[in-house]
């Protein structure tokens, strides 16, 4: 049997300096209280996202925020089961796949929101068309999700068959790195747009009545709801980027590393960051903040255009 998997399955049961017990494939026993808390949090958030998506007819929230919430529920439910059965492999395999892929669609929600921010503030400040941002970034997000899903499946299958899960971990790492690159480019492009807007440095002159209307609205200042929405998007993106960095370091450190074997890191830097990001979208929802602003520019089809994004 491969050394990596042998080590994963036969870790010593004596505590180490990090307070881990060495019991089972986690190298610790998942905290029951923490798992219950995250199951409850993700359950509440997911339910609210479903209601909000229907209320505001924002159907794109189902393959993004709701998808994330469901996968996090599955992953943390598996960890909850592991808290009572720490040596069971199936829940360990489930949480590997679910928690590695779950947050990826949530990032796509920010990509879609950026499209509507650009549409509302003025496409003439943007290097790309609003729709192009969604197409490019959501496509890269889908590819990243696929890679992470394949990697998680390969690792889980290998684990279930008593083989080395390192190959699956390497594939997941590639997906996470691609995700980090996409987030970085997203921040660069969105920052350029916002800076151009702040200093009124458009890339082109108003092309139609809509853009002329936006140019006049610019002189009145940015709507406070738009500012709140931008701050929320920035906070959410930061949380998800921190989580991506943690996952990258974790997978680079290896299946036998200290990082993957320390429960506190996972609870705070994975579960905690994703929970903050998904609840941020609940509280500072685009239906509350952006939809009323967009209706000033798209009075007839605001709701339907949002729903189709």
C-alpha positions as CSV (number, residue, x, y, z in Angstrom):
1,X,0.0,0.0,0.0
2,X,1.2,3.5,-0.8
3,X,3.0,5.3,2.0
4,X,0.8,8.4,1.8
5,X,-2.4,6.5,2.2
6,X,-0.9,4.1,4.8
7,X,0.1,7.2,6.8
8,X,-3.3,8.7,6.4
9,X,-5.1,5.6,7.7
10,X,-2.7,4.7,10.5
11,X,-1.9,8.0,12.1
12,X,-0.8,7.7,15.7
13,X,-3.6,8.1,18.3
14,X,-1.5,10.1,20.7
15,X,-2.1,13.9,20.8
16,X,0.3,16.1,19.0
17,X,1.3,19.8,19.7
18,X,-1.7,21.0,17.8
19,X,-4.1,19.2,20.0
20,X,-5.0,16.6,17.3
21,X,-5.9,13.1,18.4
22,X,-4.7,11.1,15.4
23,X,-8.0,9.2,15.3
24,X,-9.2,8.3,11.8
25,X,-8.4,9.9,8.4
26,X,-8.9,13.4,9.6
27,X,-6.1,13.0,12.3
28,X,-8.7,14.5,14.7
29,X,-12.3,14.0,15.7
30,X,-14.5,16.7,14.1
31,X,-16.1,18.8,16.9
32,X,-19.8,17.9,17.1
33,X,-20.8,21.4,18.4
34,X,-18.9,23.1,15.5
35,X,-20.4,20.8,12.9
36,X,-23.9,21.4,14.3
37,X,-23.4,25.1,14.2
38,X,-22.2,25.1,10.6
39,X,-25.0,22.8,9.5
40,X,-27.5,25.1,11.1
41,X,-25.9,28.2,9.6
42,X,-25.7,26.9,6.1
43,X,-29.2,25.5,6.3
44,X,-30.6,28.9,7.4
45,X,-28.6,30.8,4.7
46,X,-29.7,28.3,1.9
47,X,-33.3,28.6,2.9
48,X,-33.2,32.4,2.8
49,X,-31.4,32.3,-0.5
50,X,-34.1,30.1,-2.0
51,X,-36.8,32.5,-0.7
52,X,-34.9,35.6,-1.9
53,X,-34.2,34.1,-5.3
54,X,-37.9,33.5,-5.8
55,X,-39.0,36.8,-4.3
56,X,-36.8,38.9,-6.6
57,X,-36.9,36.4,-9.5
58,X,-33.1,36.2,-9.5
59,X,-32.9,32.7,-10.8
60,X,-29.1,32.8,-11.2
61,X,-28.9,32.5,-7.4
62,X,-29.9,28.8,-7.6
63,X,-26.8,27.6,-9.5
64,X,-24.6,30.0,-7.4
65,X,-25.5,30.7,-3.8
66,X,-28.1,27.9,-3.3
67,X,-25.7,25.4,-4.9
68,X,-23.0,26.5,-2.5
69,X,-25.3,26.3,0.5
70,X,-26.5,22.7,-0.4
71,X,-22.9,21.5,-0.9
72,X,-21.8,23.0,2.3
73,X,-24.7,21.4,4.1
74,X,-23.7,18.0,2.7
75,X,-20.1,18.5,3.6
76,X,-20.7,19.6,7.1
77,X,-23.4,16.9,7.7
78,X,-20.8,14.4,6.7
79,X,-18.4,15.9,9.2
80,X,-21.1,15.9,11.8
81,X,-21.5,12.1,11.2
82,X,-17.7,11.8,11.5
83,X,-17.8,13.4,14.9
84,X,-19.4,10.2,16.2
85,X,-17.7,7.9,13.8
86,X,-14.3,9.3,13.2
87,X,-12.9,6.2,11.5
88,X,-15.7,5.9,8.9
89,X,-14.3,6.6,5.4
90,X,-17.5,7.4,3.4
91,X,-18.4,10.6,5.3
92,X,-14.7,11.6,5.1
93,X,-14.8,11.1,1.3
94,X,-18.1,13.0,1.0
95,X,-16.8,16.0,2.9
96,X,-13.6,16.1,0.8
97,X,-15.7,16.6,-2.4
98,X,-18.4,18.7,-1.0
99,X,-16.4,21.3,0.9
100,X,-13.8,21.7,-1.8
101,X,-16.3,22.4,-4.6
102,X,-19.1,24.1,-2.7
103,X,-17.8,27.7,-2.4
104,X,-16.8,27.9,-6.1
105,X,-20.3,28.8,-7.4
106,X,-20.7,31.4,-4.7
107,X,-17.8,33.3,-6.3
108,X,-19.8,33.3,-9.5
109,X,-22.5,35.2,-7.8
110,X,-20.1,38.1,-7.4
111,X,-19.3,37.9,-11.0
112,X,-23.0,38.3,-11.9
113,X,-23.4,41.2,-9.5
114,X,-20.5,43.0,-11.1
115,X,-22.3,42.8,-14.5
116,X,-25.2,44.7,-13.0
117,X,-23.0,47.2,-11.2
118,X,-21.4,48.0,-14.5
119,X,-24.8,48.2,-16.3
120,X,-26.1,50.6,-13.7
121,X,-23.0,52.9,-13.2
122,X,-22.1,53.0,-16.9
123,X,-20.5,50.5,-19.3
124,X,-18.4,53.3,-20.8
125,X,-16.1,53.0,-17.7
126,X,-15.5,49.3,-18.3
127,X,-12.8,47.7,-20.5
128,X,-15.2,44.9,-21.4
129,X,-18.9,44.8,-21.9
130,X,-20.9,43.9,-18.8
131,X,-22.1,40.6,-20.2
132,X,-18.6,39.7,-21.2
133,X,-17.5,39.8,-17.6
134,X,-20.1,37.3,-16.6
135,X,-19.3,35.0,-19.6
136,X,-15.6,35.0,-19.0
137,X,-15.5,34.8,-15.2
138,X,-18.4,32.3,-14.9
139,X,-16.8,30.1,-17.6
140,X,-13.5,30.0,-15.7
141,X,-15.5,29.3,-12.5
142,X,-17.3,26.4,-14.1
143,X,-14.0,25.0,-15.4
144,X,-12.5,25.4,-11.9
145,X,-15.5,23.7,-10.3
146,X,-15.2,20.8,-12.8
147,X,-11.5,20.4,-12.0
148,X,-12.1,20.5,-8.3
149,X,-15.0,18.1,-8.5
150,X,-12.9,15.6,-10.6
151,X,-10.1,15.9,-8.1
152,X,-12.4,15.4,-5.2
153,X,-13.9,12.4,-6.8
154,X,-10.5,10.9,-7.6
155,X,-9.3,11.4,-4.1
156,X,-12.4,10.0,-2.6
157,X,-12.4,6.9,-4.8
158,X,-8.7,6.4,-4.0
159,X,-9.4,6.7,-0.3
160,X,-12.3,4.2,-0.5
161,X,-10.1,1.7,-2.3
162,X,-7.2,2.1,0.1
163,X,-5.0,3.8,-2.5
164,X,-3.0,7.0,-2.5
165,X,-5.3,10.1,-2.8
166,X,-2.4,12.4,-3.7
167,X,-3.3,12.4,-7.4
168,X,-6.8,13.7,-6.6
169,X,-5.4,16.2,-4.3
170,X,-3.1,17.5,-7.0
171,X,-6.0,17.9,-9.4
172,X,-8.0,19.8,-6.7
173,X,-5.0,22.0,-6.1
174,X,-5.0,22.9,-9.9
175,X,-8.7,23.8,-9.7
176,X,-8.1,26.0,-6.6
177,X,-5.2,27.8,-8.2
178,X,-7.3,28.5,-11.2
179,X,-10.0,29.9,-8.9
180,X,-7.4,32.2,-7.2
181,X,-6.3,33.4,-10.6
182,X,-9.9,34.1,-11.6
183,X,-10.6,36.0,-8.4
184,X,-7.4,38.0,-8.8
185,X,-8.4,39.1,-12.4
186,X,-11.9,39.8,-11.2
187,X,-10.5,42.2,-8.5
188,X,-8.2,43.9,-11.1
189,X,-10.9,44.5,-13.6
190,X,-13.5,45.6,-11.1
191,X,-11.0,47.9,-9.4
192,X,-10.1,49.5,-12.7
193,X,-13.8,50.0,-13.5
194,X,-14.5,51.6,-10.1
195,X,-11.4,53.8,-10.2
196,X,-12.4,55.1,-13.6
197,X,-15.9,55.7,-12.4
198,X,-14.6,57.5,-9.2
199,X,-12.3,59.8,-11.2
200,X,-14.7,60.1,-14.1
201,X,-12.3,58.7,-16.7
202,X,-14.5,56.8,-19.2
203,X,-13.0,54.8,-22.0
204,X,-15.5,56.2,-24.4
205,X,-18.2,58.8,-24.8
206,X,-21.9,58.1,-24.0
207,X,-23.2,55.9,-26.9
208,X,-26.9,56.2,-26.4
209,X,-29.7,57.8,-24.3
210,X,-29.1,55.3,-21.5
211,X,-25.5,56.2,-21.1
212,X,-26.2,59.9,-21.4
213,X,-28.7,59.4,-18.6
214,X,-26.0,57.7,-16.5
215,X,-23.6,60.5,-17.2
216,X,-26.1,63.0,-15.8
217,X,-26.8,60.7,-12.8
218,X,-23.0,60.5,-12.1
219,X,-23.0,64.2,-11.1
220,X,-25.5,63.4,-8.4
221,X,-23.1,61.0,-6.7
222,X,-23.3,57.3,-6.1
223,X,-26.4,55.9,-4.5
224,X,-25.7,54.8,-0.9
225,X,-27.2,51.4,-1.6
226,X,-24.7,50.9,-4.4
227,X,-21.9,51.8,-2.1
228,X,-23.1,49.2,0.5
229,X,-23.4,46.6,-2.3
230,X,-19.9,47.3,-3.4
231,X,-18.5,47.0,0.1
232,X,-20.4,43.8,0.6
233,X,-19.1,42.3,-2.6
234,X,-15.6,43.3,-1.7
235,X,-15.9,41.7,1.8
236,X,-17.4,38.5,0.3
237,X,-14.6,38.3,-2.3
238,X,-12.0,38.8,0.4
239,X,-13.4,36.0,2.5
240,X,-13.5,33.6,-0.5
241,X,-10.0,34.6,-1.5
242,X,-8.7,33.9,2.1
243,X,-10.4,30.5,1.9
244,X,-8.8,29.7,-1.5
245,X,-5.3,30.6,-0.1
246,X,-5.9,28.3,2.8
247,X,-7.0,25.5,0.6
248,X,-4.0,26.0,-1.7
249,X,-1.6,25.9,1.3
250,X,-3.4,22.9,2.8
251,X,-3.2,20.8,-0.4
252,X,0.4,21.9,-1.1
253,X,1.3,20.8,2.5
254,X,-0.1,17.3,1.6
255,X,-2.4,14.7,3.1
256,X,-0.1,14.1,6.0
257,X,0.7,17.7,6.7
258,X,0.1,19.7,9.8
259,X,-2.4,22.1,8.1
260,X,-4.9,19.5,6.9
261,X,-4.5,17.8,10.3
262,X,-5.4,20.8,12.4
263,X,-9.2,21.2,12.8
264,X,-9.1,24.9,13.9
265,X,-7.6,25.9,10.6
266,X,-10.4,24.2,8.6
267,X,-13.2,25.5,10.9
268,X,-12.0,29.2,10.7
269,X,-10.4,29.5,7.3
270,X,-12.8,27.3,5.3
271,X,-16.1,27.0,7.1
272,X,-15.9,30.4,8.7
273,X,-14.9,32.3,5.6
274,X,-17.6,30.6,3.4
275,X,-20.3,31.2,6.1
276,X,-19.3,34.9,6.2
277,X,-19.4,35.2,2.4
278,X,-22.8,33.4,2.0
279,X,-24.5,35.4,4.8
280,X,-23.1,38.6,3.4
281,X,-25.0,37.9,0.3
282,X,-28.2,37.2,2.3
283,X,-28.0,40.4,4.4
284,X,-26.7,42.8,1.6
285,X,-28.8,41.2,-1.1
286,X,-28.8,42.7,-4.6
287,X,-32.6,42.4,-4.6
288,X,-32.7,44.9,-1.7
289,X,-29.8,47.1,-2.9
290,X,-29.3,47.0,-6.6
291,X,-32.7,46.2,-8.1
292,X,-34.4,49.5,-7.0
293,X,-31.4,51.4,-8.5
294,X,-31.5,49.4,-11.7
295,X,-35.2,50.1,-12.1
296,X,-34.4,53.8,-12.6
297,X,-32.5,52.9,-15.8
298,X,-34.5,49.8,-16.8
299,X,-38.0,50.5,-15.6
300,X,-39.8,48.0,-17.8
301,X,-37.6,44.9,-17.6
302,X,-35.4,45.2,-14.5
303,X,-36.8,42.2,-12.8
304,X,-36.7,40.0,-15.9
305,X,-33.2,41.1,-16.8
306,X,-32.0,40.3,-13.3
307,X,-33.6,36.9,-13.4
308,X,-32.0,35.9,-16.7
309,X,-28.4,36.7,-15.7
